[in-house]
Amino acid sequence: MEMPIVLTEYPKSGGSWITSLIGDALNVPKRDIYVRPGFDLFDTSDHPWYKNGAAHDFPTQSVVKSHELPDSKLIDFEAKYLHLVRDGRDVIVSRWFFDKDFLVKNGITASFDKNFDDYVEEKAIEWSRYVLAWASTSTLTIRYEDFLADPETALGSVVQKISGTTLSPGLLADVVGMHTKEKFARSLSNTFKHNTFVRKGISGDWKNHFSRRNSDSFASIAHDAMSLLGYAL
């Protein structure tokens, strides 16, 4: 029986990029679990996943990006699941800029007034709870950093594991080439006036933003989650 693939991630772990790669590798629609009939946070008509009047639904054959926990009713349907993880420190930095810059300047949220020290502690708790919840299930876990290091190999491996399909090196190269950071950013330029949805897309940027206090507080909160996922503190 064919069923959707749900790619679940804590926000800003690279889910939009990986969803796009997997969807185009399998030649199936890409979707967002929150874009449903009545969605109005932004105009989806120019979004690359919803161009040409694509319906706000989840076709049987599709890849659906989600930020939901395992017991969420929003993803309570038959699907194959993937859990995408990324170094929690990079996740927090990426989300910091997303919350205070992207969301506010695009009018999605009205304001942002948190300080960075408090934000790091708050999101370290959230991130740890999220990744540990999914780690307690039998869901296949994949790493953002593997896609950064060798996107073609990582994509081929994930597609083979989730669908049983072995893709040719040429197809993998074509799909990866379609979704470079620059091309992916341009594809969203008509959707968002302040287009910083794709910011740096690198590993280790947290070192440019974390103070010693931030590093210590993150380590004390997220040690178990980082260790379980194989990230060094």
Secondary structure, 3 states (H helix, E strand, C coil): CCCCEEEEECCCCCHHHHHHHHHHHHCCCEEECCCCCCCCCCCHHHCCCCHHHCCCCCCCCCEEEECCCCCCHHHCCCCEEEEEECCHHHHHHHHHHHHHHHHHHCCCCCCCCCCHHHHHHHHHHHHHHHHHHHHCCCCEEEEHHHHHHCHHHHHHHHHHHHHCCCCCHHHHHHHHHHCCHHHHHHHCCCCCCCCCCCCCCCCCHHHHCCCHHHHHHHHHHHHHHHHHHCCCC
